[in-house]
Amino acid sequence: MKIALRFTSLLVFIFIVFACNIPISPAPTTTPTTTEPTIPKAATPEASIHSGKYIGTISVELTSSNQSAKIYYTLDGTNPTEANGNLYNSPIIIDFDCILKAIAYIDNHSPSDVLIENYSFPPITFGRAYNFIDGKWILSPYYALGNEVHILPMEKKYPGDSTTPFASTVYAKIIDNDVYAYGSYYDGYETIPCYWVNDTLIKLPIYTDSDWGACYDVYKKDGIIYAVGYSADSGYVRCYPCLWVDENLTILSTGDQHVDAKKILFNGDDQYILCSGYHDATGTTSVNYFFKNGIRYDISSTDSKEFIYDISVIDNQIILLGIKYESQSPSMMYEKPFFIINNQKHYFDLNGNLTIKDINSKFLQIYNISNNFYFISNVIPSFYPDGTPAAIIPYIWKDGEYIPNGIDPTLKISYSGSKNNKLYIIDIINKRYAYSSNADFSLPDWKPLSLPSSEYLQYREGIIF
C-alpha cells in the first residue's frame, strides 16, 4: 500500500513539472579554488616623545614591536623609504622645529604605515608686563613659550597687607630643558634677588643690613644651582657682589664701593665669576675682576671708564668683552668695544669708523661657535671718514674682525643668540628670525616668529631659542 502511494505521488510530481514547464537544474558542481597567501604588514614604529612644544633639546627613541625591523626616518617632512631616509640606530637629538616621519621594514612583510610626529621649539620671550590682579595693575615677571604666557609668582613680605609686589628685573635662560628666569622683585619693603625654575619662585637671601638685591646669572652643575648678583644697603650706596650656592649666600668682596657679580660659568671643574662696577662712591673709577676657583684676578685698566660685561673660556683661553666709554664732547659719550685675550686688549674692527656712538647693551655677550668667538650688535657710528651720516647698522665680528654680511643695513636687529653651533638674529618689528648658514648671515633665511600678544612686549627683556 505504501509503495503504491509513493509511486502515485511521483507520477503526480512529474505531471506538474511538465504541465507547468518548470526547469529542472542539474546538481551543482564545485571547482577547486586557490587562496593567495596574505603578506603581513609591518607594525608602525613608535616614538618615545610625541608631538608638542618643547624647550631646549629632546632625545627621541624609535621602537618596533618586531626586533628584526629596520626603521628609516626623515626630519624634513618627506616620506621615508629605504632610499630616502636615515637608518635608525640610536636616539635622535632634536632641538629645532621639524616633522619626524618613520617607517619600518621587515623581511617578508609589506612596509608599515608612516609614523608622524611634529616637534616645535618656539622661542622664549621674557620680561615684565602689566597684569590686572586682585583689582590692581601689577608689573609682573613673565616668560612666554611662543605665545603661551607664564606669569611668574611673587610673594609679599607680610601676607595679607596692602603692599603690591612688582617685578624689577627679569632675565632667562634654558638649563636642562627647564626655563630659569632670574632677577628681582619688590615685595613692598625690600627688593628681593630671586630666580624661578619654570613657574616656581626661589627667593635668595641678602646681606646683613641690606634691603636691595638682584640675581644676574644662574648656572647648574652636578645638580647644584649657582647664582650671582648683588646685595646693596638701603641708600644703594654700597653694593656687594654675591654668590649663592643652593640659596646659601657668600659675599665675594667688600673692598669696593659698588660692584656686581655679573656672570658665572664653569669650564670643566674650574669656576669663573665676573665682577664689575665702581671702586668708589663718586662713580668715576671703574673696577673689573674675576674669580677663578675663589681666587681673585684683577683686570688691569688704564682708563677709569672701562667695564667688562662678559667672560668666556674658549679653547682654554679666557676671553673678556668690555666697553670703553669716551667723552667726545660735554654732551656726548662714545663707546669702543674691546676684548681681552692672553692679557692683551684688542679693540674691535670698526670697519673704517673712528668711534661708535652707541652699542645695543642686549648684545654684550660672547658667542662660542666652533672655538671662534663672535660678537653681534647694532651700532651707531659717530661718523664715517667720508662724512656719510651715521645710521643704525648691524655689525658682526669674528675673533674681533668685522665680517661683511648680507644683512640689510637698515635692519635693526632686536636680539641675537646661538644654538646648535649657529648664530641667530631676531627682527621683532617684522616678527621673524634667521639662523646663520656659515656664521656671517650672507643670505639670511628668515622664518616667522611666534610671539605673545603686544601687552607682554612692552617691557620685553630678551628672547632665547
Residue pairs with C-beta under 8 A, 6 or more apart in sequence:
16 22
17 24
39 108
39 109
39 110
40 108
40 109
40 110
41 109
41 110
41 111
41 112
41 113
42 64
42 66
42 69
42 104
42 105
42 106
42 109
42 110
42 111
42 112
43 64
43 65
43 66
43 69
43 104
43 112
44 104
44 112
44 113
44 114
44 115
45 62
45 63
45 64
45 69
45 71
45 102
45 103
45 104
45 112
45 115
46 62
46 63
46 64
46 115
47 60
47 61
47 62
47 100
47 102
47 115
47 117
48 59
48 60
48 61
48 62
48 63
48 91
49 58
49 59
49 60
49 117
49 119
50 117
51 117
51 118
51 119
52 119
52 120
53 120
53 121
53 122
53 145
53 146
53 148
54 119
54 120
54 121
54 177
55 121
55 124
55 145
55 174
55 177
55 178
55 179
56 95
56 121
56 174
56 176
56 177
56 178
57 93
57 94
57 95
57 177
58 93
58 94
58 95
58 119
58 177
59 91
59 92
59 93
59 94
60 91
60 92
60 94
60 100
60 117
60 119
61 91
61 92
62 71
62 73
62 88
62 92
62 102
62 115
64 71
64 104
64 112
66 104
66 106
68 106
68 107
69 104
69 105
69 106
69 112
70 82
70 87
70 88
70 104
70 105
70 106
71 87
71 88
71 102
71 103
71 104
71 105
72 80
72 81
72 82
72 85
72 86
72 87
72 88
72 102
72 103
72 105
73 80
73 85
73 86
73 88
73 92
73 100
73 101
73 102
73 103
74 80
74 84
74 85
74 86
74 100
74 101
75 92
75 94
75 98
75 99
75 100
76 98
76 99
77 98
77 99
77 101
78 84
78 101
79 101
79 103
79 114
80 86
80 101
80 102
80 103
80 114
81 103
81 111
82 105
85 103
88 102
92 100
94 100
94 119
95 121
95 419
95 420
96 121
96 420
97 119
97 120
97 121
98 118
98 119
99 116
99 117
99 118
99 119
100 115
100 116
100 117
100 118
100 119
101 114
101 115
101 116
102 114
102 115
103 111
103 112
103 113
103 114
103 115
104 111
104 112
105 111
105 112
120 146
121 465
122 145
122 146
122 147
122 148
122 450
123 146
123 426
123 433
123 449
123 450
123 451
123 463
123 464
123 465
124 143
124 144
124 145
124 172
124 174
124 179
124 463
124 464
124 465
125 143
125 144
125 451
125 452
125 456
125 457
125 460
125 462
125 463
126 141
126 142
126 143
126 144
126 170
126 171
126 172
126 181
126 460
126 461
126 462
126 463
126 464
127 141
127 142
127 170
127 456
127 457
127 459
127 460
127 461
127 462
128 139
128 140
128 141
128 142
128 167
128 170
128 458
128 459
128 461
129 139
129 140
129 142
129 455
129 456
129 457
129 458
129 459
130 137
130 138
130 139
130 140
130 455
130 458
131 137
131 138
131 140
131 151
132 138
133 140
136 164
138 164
138 165
138 166
139 166
139 167
139 459
140 151
140 152
140 154
140 166
140 167
141 151
141 152
141 154
141 167
141 170
141 181
141 183
141 185
141 196
142 149
142 150
142 151
142 152
142 170
142 456
143 149
143 150
143 152
143 170
143 172
143 179
143 181
144 150
144 451
144 452
144 456
145 179
146 450
146 451
146 452
147 450
147 451
147 452
147 453
148 452
149 452
149 453
149 456
150 179
150 198
150 199
152 167
152 170
152 181
152 196
152 199
152 201
153 196
153 199
153 201
154 165
154 166
154 167
154 185
154 187
154 201
155 165
155 187
155 201
155 203
156 163
156 165
156 187
156 188
157 163
157 187
157 188
157 189
157 190
158 188
158 189
161 188
163 187
163 188
163 189
164 188
165 185
165 186
165 187
165 188
166 185
166 186
167 183
167 184
167 185
168 183
168 184
168 185
168 186
168 191
168 214
169 183
169 184
169 214
169 461
170 181
170 182
170 183
170 461
171 181
171 182
171 183
171 216
171 217
171 461
171 462
172 179
172 180
172 181
172 182
172 461
172 462
172 464
173 180
173 218
173 464
174 180
174 464
175 218
175 219
175 220
176 220
178 197
178 198
179 196
179 197
179 198
180 195
180 196
180 197
180 218
180 220
181 195
181 196
182 194
182 195
182 196
182 215
182 216
182 217
182 218
182 227
183 193
183 194
183 195
183 214
183 215
184 191
184 192
184 193
184 194
184 213
184 214
184 215
184 229
185 191
185 192
185 194
186 192
189 211
190 206
190 211
190 212
190 213
191 211
191 212
191 213
191 214
192 203
192 204
192 206
192 213
193 203
193 204
193 206
193 213
193 214
193 215
193 227
193 229
193 230
193 231
193 242
193 244
194 201
194 202
194 203
194 204
194 215
195 202
195 204
195 215
195 218
195 225
195 227
196 202
202 225
202 247
204 213
204 215
204 227
204 229
204 242
204 244
204 247
204 249
205 244
205 247
205 249
206 212
206 213
206 231
206 242
206 249
207 213
207 231
207 240
207 242
207 249
207 251
209 233
209 234
210 231
210 232
210 233
210 234
210 240
211 232
211 233
211 234
212 230
212 231
212 232
212 233
212 234
212 236
212 239
213 229
213 230
213 231
213 232
213 242
214 229
214 230
214 260
215 227
215 228
215 229
215 244
216 228
216 229
216 230
216 260
216 261
216 262
216 263
217 227
217 228
217 229
217 261
217 262
217 263
217 264
218 225
218 226
218 227
218 264
219 225
219 226
219 227
219 264
219 265
219 266
220 226
221 266
224 245
224 246
225 245
225 246
225 247
226 243
226 244
226 245
226 264
226 271
227 243
227 244
227 264
228 241
228 242
228 243
228 244
228 261
228 262
228 263
228 264
228 273
229 241
229 242
229 244
229 260
229 261
230 239
230 240
230 241
230 242
230 259
230 260
230 261
231 239
231 240
231 242
231 249
231 251
232 238
232 239
232 240
232 258
237 257
237 258
237 281
238 257
238 258
239 257
239 258
239 259
239 260
239 277
240 251
240 252
240 253
240 254
240 259
241 251
241 252
241 253
241 259
241 260
241 261
241 273
241 275
241 277
242 249
242 250
242 251
242 252
242 261
243 249
243 250
243 252
243 261
243 264
243 273
244 250
252 261
252 273
252 275
252 291
253 259
253 275
253 289
253 296
256 277
256 278
256 279
256 280
256 287
257 277
257 278
257 279
257 280
257 281
258 277
258 278
258 281
258 283
259 275
259 276
259 277
259 278
259 287
260 275
260 276
260 277
261 273
261 274
261 275
262 274
262 275
262 276
262 308
262 309
262 310
263 272
263 273
263 274
263 310
263 311
264 271
264 272
264 273
264 274
265 271
265 272
265 311
265 312
265 313
266 272
267 313
267 316
270 292
270 293
270 313
271 291
271 292
271 293
271 294
272 290
272 291
272 292
272 311
272 313
272 318
273 290
273 291
274 288
274 290
274 308
274 310
274 311
274 320
275 288
275 289
275 290
275 291
276 286
276 287
276 288
276 307
276 308
276 309
277 286
277 287
277 307
278 284
278 285
278 286
278 287
279 285
279 286
279 287
284 304
285 304
286 301
286 303
286 304
286 305
286 306
286 307
287 298
288 298
288 299
288 301
288 306
288 307
288 308
288 320
288 322
289 296
289 297
289 298
289 299
290 296
290 297
290 299
290 308
290 311
290 318
290 320
291 297
299 308
299 320
299 340
303 324
305 324
305 325
305 326
306 322
306 323
306 324
306 325
306 338
307 322
307 323
307 325
308 320
308 321
308 322
308 340
309 321
309 322
309 323
309 364
309 365
310 320
310 321
310 364
310 365
310 366
311 318
311 319
311 320
311 321
311 366
312 318
312 319
312 321
312 366
312 368
312 373
313 319
314 366
314 368
314 371
314 372
314 373
315 371
317 341
317 342
318 341
319 339
319 340
319 341
319 366
319 373
320 339
320 340
320 341
321 337
321 338
321 339
321 364
321 365
321 366
321 375
322 337
322 338
322 339
322 340
323 335
323 336
323 337
323 338
323 359
323 364
324 335
324 336
324 337
324 338
324 347
325 333
325 334
325 335
326 333
326 334
326 335
326 336
326 355
327 333
327 334
328 334
328 355
328 382
332 357
334 355
334 356
334 357
334 382
335 355
335 356
335 357
335 358
335 359
336 347
336 348
336 350
336 355
336 356
337 347
337 348
337 356
337 359
337 375
337 377
338 345
338 346
338 347
338 348
339 345
339 346
339 348
339 366
339 373
339 375
339 400
340 346
346 400
347 400
348 375
348 397
348 400
348 402
349 397
349 400
349 401
349 402
350 356
350 381
350 402
351 395
351 402
352 384
352 385
353 379
353 381
353 382
353 383
353 384
353 385
354 382
354 383
354 385
355 381
355 382
356 379
356 380
356 381
356 382
357 380
357 381
357 382
357 390
358 379
358 380
359 377
359 378
359 379
360 377
360 378
360 379
360 413
362 415
362 462
363 375
363 376
363 377
363 378
363 413
363 415
363 416
364 377
365 375
366 373
366 374
366 375
367 373
367 374
367 375
367 376
367 416
367 417
367 418
367 423
368 374
368 418
369 418
369 421
369 422
369 423
369 439
370 421
372 398
372 399
372 439
373 398
373 399
374 396
374 397
374 398
374 418
374 423
374 439
375 396
375 397
375 400
376 394
376 395
376 396
376 397
376 413
376 416
376 423
376 425
377 394
377 395
377 413
377 416
378 392
378 393
378 394
378 395
378 412
378 413
379 392
379 393
379 395
380 390
380 391
380 392
380 393
381 390
381 391
381 393
382 390
383 389
383 390
384 390
391 409
391 410
392 410
392 412
393 409
394 405
394 407
394 409
394 411
394 412
394 413
394 425
395 402
396 402
396 403
396 405
396 407
396 423
396 440
396 441
397 403
398 439
398 440
403 439
403 440
404 440
405 440
405 441
405 442
406 440
406 441
406 442
406 443
406 444
407 413
407 425
407 441
407 444
411 427
412 427
412 429
413 425
413 426
413 427
414 426
414 427
414 428
414 429
414 463
415 425
415 426
415 428
415 462
415 463
416 423
416 424
416 425
416 426
417 423
417 424
417 426
417 463
417 464
417 465
418 424
419 435
419 465
420 435
422 435
422 436
422 437
422 439
423 435
423 436
423 439
423 441
424 433
424 434
424 435
424 436
424 465
425 433
425 434
425 441
425 444
426 432
426 433
426 449
426 463
427 433
427 434
427 446
427 449
428 449
428 451
428 457
428 460
428 463
430 446
431 448
431 449
431 451
432 446
432 447
432 448
432 449
433 446
433 447
433 449
433 465
434 441
434 444
434 445
434 446
434 447
435 445
437 443
437 445
451 457
